[in-house]
Amino acid sequence: MADQNDAGERELLRRMERRFLEAILHLPDLLDPLEVDRIRYALGLASLHTFQPGAAVHGRHRHRPEVEIAAGDRHGFRARLFECLGPALIDEGTPTQVVRRSRRAIRRLERDLRSSRRHLLEQNIERFSAAELDAEVGCKALVVAAGGGGGAGYVHLGAFSLLEEVGLKPALIVGTSMGSVIGLFRARERRARIRHDLDWARGLEFERIFRFGSGRPHFGLPGLMQLHLVAALGELFRHPDGRLLRLPELHIPFLTVVAGIRRDMLRGTPDEWARRNGMVPQTRPGFLGRALQFGRAITSLVPFLQPGVARRIVIGADDLTRHFVAIDAAGFSSAVPGILHYDVARQDEPMTDLLKALLQREGVAALADGGLVENVPVHTARHAVEQGHIGTRNAFVLGLDCFHPMWAPRQAWLWPLTRLVQVQTDAIAHHADLTVSYSEAPSPLDLLPDGDELDRALETGSRDLEQKIGLVRLACSSFHWTD
């Protein structure tokens, strides 16, 4: 119960910080920079609970012992902050009222702030320095949670492009389904090369990635088509000696969400499920045949979205999955039951053994699209931060949602499914500091759009995030303690 209360209070502190930052964006000259830094420092210090000294300074995990701030030290100053800043940042008010009330509150809180900071440094003199404490409080890491949605996910390219343009590099990327594929491209290098990746994508042929008919299932569920990511993307994700990159070898830490289909819910083996649902190997059907099959397959997704059918599994978050082949992580996360079948059929004994152990540990029959359990993975992103995946606990979680109800004629038929997914997304939205829901996107079924459609997706993703980029930049701007 104490942990739940602490998590709830930290979530409230995040909401208070966002309200303050939004008010500052409206009224940038009403407070001087020192006052802004003092208020932000107070909110950051009140949020402090556990962290790895030095991680915020270096922007990555440092393999140093974690430091937990004593409950008494946390709650004493936090209670005082709620008393002083609560009326300014929790109660109703205009941006002008928020800023003016915050100015009065920080003056009342100044002595407690100085005393609490000094006490923490004295109590932990052998565990962290003043510079390391100030960095943890004043440096916020950007964590991007990119959601799934088939071809709609290409809009994420525009968002990542804009983040690079304004100098914001993710400290962690968490992806689901198509969001994991786009996220994997971004995690490949520290510096984004979106235009280069787009030019490369334009040269891909449909048959190189997708093949009609389902292969024999080993660890995934059959579908109308097979997804061949290794054949399509392998040249970008291999070492010179031919070995496929594994998750720790990406330049940006990367996690992906997959759904583990429970054995009792599948009612048989993946092969038996395929036969019951007409997923038999076949040649490429005609246009009408494809339309009928896709319609039936999408309808069959609804039972998988019901609670208890699938289990959320985060690839890369634990010792067993940490060394997953990067392409395989994105592939399983994108494997839509009945539509796209992804599997590891190549000779790769370490991955085969890993997958067998994973299915056994989780008690699941197969791995499938992560969107079944968390389409916009903001909960996974926040949990990864809280568990110390990047060392610092001070992070801004940005959710990117490309699969929500849209009234565009070509996507209206998907409304029942997107509405069902939206309920799931809304339930965990509070874990994000900001979620951007794109105004438009390519069709989810357009898995390999042409060059013009890719350009429009890039423009949309950049334009829609640009409306909120001021908040993201301000939240991720560092500030310092000044005596």
N, C-alpha and C positions, 0 to 999 in steps of 0.2 A: 504493500500500500504506500509506503514511504517513497519507493522508486516511482510509482505512478504519480504521486503528488509532485515530486521533483520534476518529472517529465512535463506534467501539465503546466507548472510554473514557468519552465523554460520555453514552452510553446507560447505562453502568454507574453513573455519577454520578447520573443521574436516578433509577435504581432505589434507590440508597443514600439519596437525599433522601426518596423516598416512604416507605421503611422507617422513617426517622427521624420523619417527620411522623405516620405511623400510630402509632408508639410514644408520641409526645407526646399524640395524641388519647386514648390509653388512660390516660396518666399525666400530666395537664396541670400538676400541681403539683410534680413531682419535680425539675424544673430551673427556675431563675429566668429571667425574660425575656431578660436579657443573655446568658446561656449559650445559650439557644435561638437568638438572633440570631447569635451568634458561629459556631455550628455551621452554620447555614444560609448565612452569609456565606462561610465556608470552602468549602462545597460549590459555591456560586455562583461564587466566584472561580476555583476549579479548573476549572469548566466554560467559562470565558470563552475565546473564540477570535476571533470577529469580531463587530463590532456597529457600529451607527450612533449616535454620541454624541447624546444628547438625545431619541432616540425613546422610550425607556422613561419619561422624565420627562413627555413630552407624550402618551404613549399612542398614537402613530401615527408613520408614516414622515415624516421631516423633510427629505429631500433634501439631506442633508449627506454628505460623503465617509465611506466605510466605514473603520473602523480594524481592522486585523488584529494581534492580539497575537503577538509573536514566539514561534516554536516553543519556544525555550529557556526563555522566561519561563513558557509554559504548562506544559510537561512537568516542569520542576523542582519547582514547588509541587505539581503534581498527584501526582507520585510520592511526595512527602512525605505528602500527605493520604491516599493509599491505604495507606501504611505505618501511619499513626496511626489513621485512622478505619475502615479496611478491616475489622479484626477486630470492630468494633462493628456495622457496617452491612452487611457481606457474610456473615460467619459466622452460623451458626444461634444463636438466642437468644430468650428471652422479651422482651416489651416492657420489663420492668424491667431486664433485662441490657443491652438495646440502649441505654437512656437512661443507665445508670450507666457503661457502657463509653465512650459518647460524651462524657460529662463528663470522664472521665480523659483521653481522646484529645485533646480541644480544649485542655486545659491543656498537653499536650506540644507541640501545634501552634501555640500562641499566638504565639510569637516568630517563627516562619516566616510566619504569616499577616500579621502587622504588617509584616515586612520585605518580603514580596512585594507587598503593597498599596502601600507607600511607593515601592518600586522602579518599579512600573508607572506611578505618577503622575509620578515624576521623568523617566522615559524618554519620556513622552507629554505633557509639560507644555503643548505647543502644540496638541495634538489633542483632548484632553478634560479636563474639570475633575474634581475629587474628587467633586462632586455628581453628575456624569454617570456616572462609574464606579460609584458606590454605587447609583445608580438602576438601572443595567443589572444589577447583581448582586442587588439587593434588591427589584425590582418584576417580578413574573412576570405576563405577559399571558395571558389566557384565550383559547384557540383551540378552537372547537367543530367537530367533524367529524360531520355528521348523515348517517346511512346511509339507503339506499333500502329499499323494501319495499312499494310500492303503497300501498293504504289503511292498512296497518300504520303508515306513517310519521306518521299524525296524533298518535301518542303524543309525538312531538318537541315538540308545542305545550306539553305539560305540563312538559317539561324546560326549555324556554326561559322559561316562565312562572315556574318556581321560581328560575331564575338571576336573573331580573329582581327577584323578590321579595326575595332576599337581597343585592341590590346588585352582582351580578357581570355586567358587560357584556362580551360578546366583543370582542376586538380583531380577530378574523378568523373568518369562518364559511366552512367548506368543505362543500359538499353533493353528494350523489349521488342521482339519481333523485328519489323523493318527498322525500328529505332536502334536495335542492336547492330544491324548491318551498317547503317550510316555512322553510328557511334564507333564501330570498329575501325572504319576508315579514318575517322578523326583521331582515334587513339594511337594510330600507327606511328605518328611522328609528333614531336612537340609543336611544330609549326604546321598549321593547316595549309593544305594545297587543294582547295576546293575546286578551283578552275581546272587544275591538272586532272583531278579525279573525274570531273565531269567530262572532259575531253576523252579520257580513257573509257568511261562508261558508254559514251556515244558509239564506241567501236564494238561493243558487245553484241553478239547475236543471240536471239531468243533460244535457239537450239543448244547453245553452249551452256546455258544455265538451267533450262527447263526441258524435261523430256516427258511426253505423255505416257501414261501408264505408270503403275507403282512397282517398285522393286520389292524384293522379299524383306519384310520388316525385321530388324534386329533390335534396335533400341527406340525407334520412332513408330508413329502410326502411318499406315498407308494413305495415299491420296490420289487424286486424279493425275497429278504430275509429280515427278521427282525433281528435287532441288539439288543441283550440282555446284555448290559454292566452291569446292576445292578446285574443280576443273576450271571454273570461271575466274576465280580470284587468287588462285594459288600462287601465281607469279609475283603478286604483291606482298604475300605473307609467307615467304619462304626465306630461309637462310641461303647463302651461296652454295652450301653443300646439299641443298634440297630439303632439309628438315623444315616442317611447318612451324611457324611461330606459335609459341604458347603465351598464355596471358601475361606472365611476368615480364615477357620480352617486349611488350608494347611500351611506347614511350609515355603514355598517359595511363594511369590505373583504370581498369575497365572491368565492369561486372555486367552480367546479363541474366535476365529472369527467364526461366523456363517453367512450364507446367508439367508436373509429374502426374500422370493419369493413374488413379488408384486401381489396384487389381480388382477389387470387388465391384467397382463402378463400371469397369470395362466389360464385365461379364464374359470373360474368356481371354484368349490370347489376342494380340494384334491381328494375326492371320484370321482368326474367327470373326473378329469385329469387321475386318475388311470384307469377308464373304457376306456377312449379314447386310452390309451397306452397299453391296455392289461394286466394291473397289477391286476389280479384277484387272490383271494386265491387259492392255489393249493398245492398238495403234492410235494415232492422233485422230480424234473425231472431227466431224465437220463443225461449221459455225453453230448451227442449231443444236447439235448434240452437245457441244461444249457449254452453250448457254443453259441447257436443261440440267446438265450434270453440275455446273457451278451453282445453279439455283438450289438444287437438292442438297448439295454439300453445305452450302451456307446455312440452310434451314437446320441441317443436322448439327450445327455448332451450338445451338441454343442449349441442349442438355449439358454440354461441357462447361457452360458458364454458370451453372447452378452451384451453390455452395456445397463443398464436401466432395465434389467429383474429382477435382484436381488439387494438387498440393504445390505451393510455390517453392521453387528451388532456385537458389541464387548461385550461379556458376562463377567461381573465382573468389567466393567469400570465405572458404574454409580450406583446411589442409588437403582434403580429398580432391576438391575441384580446382585448387589454385593453379595447377599446371595443365589445365584443359587446353587443347589446341584451340587457338583463338577463332578460326573459321568455324570449327565445330560448335563452339558456344553460340555464335550468331545463327548458325544453321538450325540447330534444334529449337532455338527461341523463335524462329520464323516458320516452323513446320506446322501449318494449319491443318488440323485433323480433317481428313476427307478431301483436302485440296492440294496441299504440298507435303510430300514425304521427304524427310531428310534422314539420313542414316550414315553410319560409318561402316562401309562395306569394304574399304581398302585394307590392306595388310598393315595394321598398326596395333601391335599387341598391347603396348602401354595404354592407349586410349580405350581399347576393347576391355581390358581388365578394369580400368577406371570406371567405365560406364556400367559394367556388371556390378561392381561394388556400390555404385551410386543408386542403381535401381533397387538393389537388395537393402541398402541402408534406409531408403525412403519408403520402401514398401509399395513401389509403383510398377506398373507394367510397361510403360513407355513414356518418352519425353515428347512434349508438344509445345505449341506456340505459347510464349509467356503471357500474351494478351488475355488468355483464359483466366489468369489469376491476378494480374496487375498490369493493365495495359499502359498506363503512364507510371513508371516505377519510382514515384517520389517517396513512398514508404520505405522501399528497399534502399534508396539513396540516403535518406535520413538515418536509417538504422545502421548502414555501413559507416557513416560518419560517427555516430554515437558509439559504435564498437571499435573505433580507432583505426579504421582502414587507411586513413591518410594521416593519422597522428593527431592533427588538430581537430577539435570539436566545433570550431567556429567556422561555419560554412553557410553559404547562400545556396539553397536548393532551387534550381530553375527547372520546372517541368515543361515539356514541349508536347502538346496534344494535337495529333493530326487526325484522330478518329473519333469525332463527336458528331451529334446530329447537325447536318447541314441541309439547307433548303434548295441547294442547286439541283436542277432537274435530273442530272445524270446520277445523283447520289441519293435521291429521295427514296428509292426502293430499299436502300440500306437502313432507313431510319429506325425500324424496330430493333435491328441488331445494334446500331450505334447507341440507341437510347438505353439498351440493356447494359452496354459497356460503360456508358456515362454514369449510371448509378454506381457501378464499381469504382469509377474514377473519383466521383464526388465524395465517396465515403473516406477516401484517404487524402483528399486534397489539402487538408490542414498540415500535412507533413512538408509541403512545399512553401517556400517564401514567395514564389510567384509561379503561376502556370500560364503559359501562353497557348491559347486555343486558336489555331490558324483560321482565318476567315474563309479560305478556300484551299483546295488541294487536288492533285490528280486523283482519278478514280482508284480506289483500293485494288481493283482488278487489273489496272494497267501496270503490270509488274516491270515492264521495261519500256517506259515512255520514249517518244522520239525527242529529238534535240530541242524543238520549240517548247514542248511540254516541260522538259527539264529546265529550260530557261525561265519559264513562267513559275515553276515551283521554287526555283532559287530566288526569284524576285519576291514572291509571296512570303516565303519564310523570313527573308531579310526585312521586308516592309513591316510585317506584323510584329516582329520582335523589336524593331526600331521604335515603335510606340512606347515601349517599356524599358528601352535600353538605358535611359537616364537613371532609373531606379537601380538597375543591376550594377551600373558603373559606380554609383554613389555608395551602394551597399558594400561593394568589393574594393572601394578605395581605402587604403590604409591610413591610420591616424596614430598619433603618438601622445604619450603622457608628457606634459610640460609642467614643471613646478612653478 
